[in-house]
Amino acid sequence: MRTLYSHLEHLLAYDERFYAKGKLRRNKLVEYALRSDSELLKYLLSDQIISMLFFKEEDGKLVFDKAQFQEFIDTKSFVGNNPSNENVKIEFIFDTGIRPTPQVA
């Protein structure tokens, strides 16, 4: 099972601005996000899961939630860099609004 963070890493894997020595450069990623870099936003919008999480519609326009994106990256960064949390897994649960249809017997 892929985590949301690894999903994001996979999505950005081909952009060398965000990688050094095979590791995601979180600070650069946040920096580009805060600048609303058009290439980064294209990557994020290209994925249904990521776009549902970090973009919201306001007055018929899509708005990138920079604060939520930064919090997600910083939270992963904080936990990922703490040696005492080596075996801790973080799961981000989100509601897609999709509900199973009840089966009629």
C-alpha positions in Angstrom: 0.0 0.0 0.0 1.4 3.4 -1.0 1.2 6.3 1.5 0.0 9.7 0.4 3.5 11.0 0.8 5.1 8.3 -1.3 2.3 8.9 -3.9 3.4 12.6 -4.0 7.1 11.6 -4.3 6.2 9.3 -7.2 4.3 12.1 -8.9 7.2 14.5 -8.6 10.0 12.0 -9.3 10.8 13.3 -12.7 11.3 16.9 -11.7 15.0 17.3 -10.8 14.3 20.6 -8.9 12.8 18.6 -6.1 15.3 15.8 -5.8 18.9 15.5 -4.7 20.7 12.1 -4.3 17.4 10.3 -4.8 15.6 12.1 -1.9 12.8 14.6 -2.1 14.0 18.1 -1.2 11.1 19.1 1.0 12.4 22.7 1.6 12.6 23.3 -2.2 9.1 21.8 -2.7 7.6 24.1 -0.1 9.5 27.1 -1.5 8.1 26.4 -5.0 4.6 25.8 -3.6 4.6 29.1 -1.7 5.6 30.8 -5.0 2.7 29.0 -6.8 5.2 27.7 -9.4 3.2 26.9 -12.5 5.0 23.6 -13.3 4.5 22.3 -9.7 0.8 23.2 -9.8 0.5 21.3 -13.1 2.0 18.2 -11.5 -0.3 18.5 -8.5 -3.4 19.1 -10.6 -2.6 16.2 -12.9 -3.3 13.7 -10.1 -6.9 13.3 -8.9 -6.0 12.4 -5.3 -3.5 15.2 -4.8 -5.7 17.8 -6.5 -8.7 16.8 -4.3 -6.6 17.4 -1.2 -4.8 20.6 -1.9 -7.1 22.5 -4.3 -10.6 23.8 -3.5 -13.1 25.6 -5.6 -14.0 29.1 -4.8 -16.3 31.2 -7.0 -15.8 28.8 -9.9 -12.0 28.9 -9.7 -9.5 26.4 -8.3 -7.4 27.7 -5.5 -4.3 26.0 -4.2 -4.3 25.6 -0.5 -0.6 26.5 0.2 -1.0 26.3 4.0 -2.4 22.8 3.9 0.3 21.6 1.4 3.0 23.1 3.6 1.6 21.6 6.7 1.5 18.2 5.0 5.1 18.4 3.8 6.3 19.8 7.2 4.5 17.2 9.2 6.1 14.4 7.1 9.5 16.2 7.4 9.2 16.5 11.2 8.3 12.8 11.8 10.6 11.5 9.1 13.6 13.3 10.6 13.0 12.1 14.2 15.0 9.0 14.9 12.7 8.0 17.8 9.8 7.7 15.4 11.6 5.3 13.1 8.8 2.7 13.1 5.9 5.2 13.3 3.6 5.2 10.3 1.5 8.3 9.4 -1.6 7.8 7.4 -3.6 10.7 6.0 -7.2 9.8 5.7 -9.5 11.9 3.6 -13.1 11.7 2.6 -13.6 11.4 -1.1 -17.4 11.7 -0.7 -17.8 8.3 -2.4 -20.2 6.0 -0.5 -20.9 2.4 -1.2 -24.4 1.7 -2.6 -26.4 -0.5 -0.3 -27.1 -3.9 -1.7 -30.8 -4.9 -1.8 -31.3 -8.6 -0.9 
